[in-house]
Amino acid sequence: MNLLSGYLPQQLTDAEISAEVAAAMAQTGAKGIADMGKVMGVLKAKLAGRADLAKVSAQVKAKLAG
């Protein structure tokens, strides 16, 4: 397992994910939960394989809701 993990892309930290979420929200002009699809569309393409998209989705939802 350790051998294979050396070939996998480095996973992003929570802080890095948060920064990417903020950037995607600014890029799309997202203001509310109705804009979640736009933000996730940008992030899926950018973070695929580098972050757990369920965790990304939770962060987007929390930022857009509050």
C-alpha positions, -999 to +999 in steps of 0.1 A: +000+000+000+028+024+008+044+018-026+011+027-044+004+058-023+037+073-035+022+074-070-012+090-061-017+127-062-012+146-030-045+152-012-054+188-003-057+199+033-089+214+047-074+249+045-064+244+008-099+231+000-114+262+018-092+285-002-103+268-035-139+270-024-136+308-017-118+313-051-146+294-070-173+314-052-156+346-062-151+334-098-188+324-102-202+352-082-221+328-060-243+344-033-266+317-021-273+279-019-290+282-054-255+288-068-240+256-054-241+238-088-220+265-105-194+264-077-192+226-077-189+225-115-158+247-112-144+227-082-150+192-096-129+199-127-101+215-106-100+192-076-109+157-090-085+132-076-070+157-052-098+161-027-128+142-014-156+158-033-181+150-005-160+171+018-157+199-008-195+198-012-200+201+025-177+231+027-194+248-003-228+242+013-218+256+046-202+288+031-232+295+008-257+289+036-240+311+062 
